[in-house]
Amino acid sequence: MNTPTSSHRARQTPASPIRKLQAAADAARGRGVRVNQLNIGQPDLPTPPEFLAIVRQFAEPVVAYAPSAGLPETISAWQRYFRRVGTDFSTDQIIVTTGGSEAIIFALLAVTDPGDEVLVFEPLYPNYVTFAQMAGITLRPIRLTLETGFRLPPAKVIAQQISRRTRAIIVCNPANPTGAVLSDDEQRALAEIARVHGLFIIADETYREIVFRGQPPRSFASIAEIQDRVILVDSVSKRFNCCGARIGCIASTNQAVIDAALKFAQGRLSSPTIEQMAVVPLLADSVRFTDSLVETYARRNGSLTAALKLIPSIRFAEPAGALYVMLSLPVDSSERFCQWLVESFHLDGETVALAPGPGFYVTSNLGHHEARIAYVLGEPALDRSAKILAAALEQYPGTTR
Ligand SMILES: Cc1ncc(COP(=O)(O)O)c(C=O)c1O
């Protein structure tokens, strides 16, 4: 009768746009349709045997909690890994987290109070919206467009979004969902804005090594002028193909941030013990794993973008990194189109799942003609997916050009 209901905060939290089509994709499979699942960033590549060997050989009688800040060997492995990529943290400036996701939550909770604001660039990684909702903060979006190749606008345009309540800028580099990689000038401009306006930079460098055009970017944590205000969030998920390991970290030379993150970490007790042990050899020998990974994504990117260029009605900005491309589609609604693709269309018994654009925006009227592809399948499947897309755009009742 008077069953209690969820909070306003909970009701305001959007469902994941990336996982939305899962039920329809499963139903299509049930009908015998092959679904190329390009909506979710779950790569098909194998997890390194070094990781699996440690999991399989675990022989302790008890799976005990790890220390809240992380196993000492895992923290040291992160520290040495960071040194290799040009950033220096002491071991007490690194906290192992349950995925990069938890690191972002800790970072937001460490620097904001309810009602505070954080700047983001849209299109954005949708879970930033979820985490902001959980923290009771407002994201102030700065729009990036396909026409400019998702380049940052001039500093004064970014600064216009800063208010009394702004505490931080979240920046994902290389970026999910656009595949854009910031130039050194753009990184410096953001660093300067953060310095002048007293903001933190929450640098999400989950895709750090995955760059296949131009120079790999430097870490925000290596920019001397903002050492005191960078909060680095990182993850083993994509870099080592072990998304389910749920291991990431938060690192900062700002003592107040690390003190806060440690208290949050103590509250949740521990990150997974066995998986922390299993990522140590991956972090220790990261280049060996990431070199071949980058080659794979470079090949996929080349093959997919070549196939997409054959579809004149689709526009996109060539990604320089990460494993995603944002498409501009000639459709009335990308939500409807993506649903229709999975529910009502197939080409020779095969279809494709894409992530509809609106979920990648904070601003409510944007993204309706866009969709994201994650190139998490091999070149033949990507090539077929581009052909399916071309045929679908011919048949979809809401195609606009
Ligand atoms: C930009 C970005 N940040 C963070 C994450 C979170 O990664 P995880 O929690 O698996 O470490 C992801 C995962 O897709 C991501 O794309």
The ligand as a Gaussian input file, in Angstrom:
#p B3LYP/6-31G(d) Opt

LIG

0 1
 C       36.584000       6.429000     -20.095000
 C       36.462000       5.306000     -19.141000
 N       36.760000       5.509000     -17.859000
 C       36.643000       4.535000     -16.957000
 C       36.194000       3.291000     -17.313000
 C       36.013000       2.292000     -16.235000
 O       36.770000       1.181000     -16.351000
 P       36.849000       0.043000     -15.267000
 O       35.934000       0.352000     -14.137000
 O       36.508000      -1.218000     -15.979000
 O       38.273000       0.057000     -14.825000
 C       35.872000       3.020000     -18.644000
 C       35.365000       1.709000     -19.068000
 O       34.892000       1.502000     -20.143000
 C       36.007000       4.063000     -19.586000
 O       35.700000       3.890000     -20.872000

